[in-house]
């Protein structure tokens, strides 16, 4: 099983970065499958989210894909089946921070 290799001491700051992204850019989210989630983000956040997800990919076995439209940037997150619970937690965390 692939696990996150981000040092434990760095995890709170990484979560805070995701929280900031959600609060400033998250327009909505959709669960596409048990192992795939799509965040719809403000397109202006693209540079920030690409940087954040690139760093996340270095320590976790998540796959991030991007699809831009005029209205939103869809960031599709896919995790291995054994990590579906982590995706559940991310979805719940984001749900409380959708930009209004």
N, C-alpha and C positions, 0 to 999 in steps of 0.2 A: 504494500500500500504506500503510495506517495503521500508524504506529509509536508506541511509547510516547514521550510528551513530558515525562515526569518527568525532571528534571535528573539527570545521572549521579551527582552527589554525594549525591543523596537516595535512590538506589536501594537501597544496603545497609540503611538504616534501614527502608525499606518492606518489604524481604524479611524483616527481623527481626520486623516486626509480623506478617507471615504465619506465620513460624516459631512465634512465641508463640501465635498463634491455633490452629495445628495441635496444638501440644504440650498446650494446655489444653482444647481443645474438639472436636478432630476425632475422630469416632467411626468413620468409614469414608469411602470414596469409591467412586464408580462412574463408568465412562466410558460415556456414553450414545450417543456417536457420535464420529467423529474430531475434531469441533469442539465437542463439549459434554461437560462433566464435572460431576458432582454431588458436593459435599462434604456429608456428613451430620455436622452439628455439634450439640453440646450446646445445647438451646434457651436456656439461660441466657446464651449468648454473642451473642444476637441484636443487642443494641445495638452491641456492639463490631464485629461483622462488617458490620452495615449502615453504620457509619461508615467502616470500612476500605474496603469495596467502593465506597462513594460517592466517596471520594477517588481510588480506582483508576480509576473510570469517567471522572474528569476528565482523565486523562492517557493512557488506553489505550482501544482500540476494543473492549473486552470488554463483554458484556452480562451482568448479574447478575439472577437471578430468585430469589425466596424462596418456599418452601412449608413451612409449619410443621405438625408433628404433635405428638402427646403425647410421643413418644420422641426426636424429632430435628428440627432445622431443616435442610432441604435447601437448599443454595445452589447453584444451577445456573449454571455459567459457560459462556458461548458466545463463541467467537472466530471471526473471519473465516477462511476456509479457508487463506489464506496464512500464518496464525499458529498453525496446529495444533501446530507444534513447540514453541511457547511453552507451550501447554496440556500437552503431553507433559512438559515440564520442571517445570511446577507440580505435575502429578500425581506425578512422581517425588520431588519435594521433600516433598510432603505424606506420601507413603507411608512415609517414614522417621520420621515424627513422629506417627503415629496414637496417640491417647491409649489407654493400656491400663488 
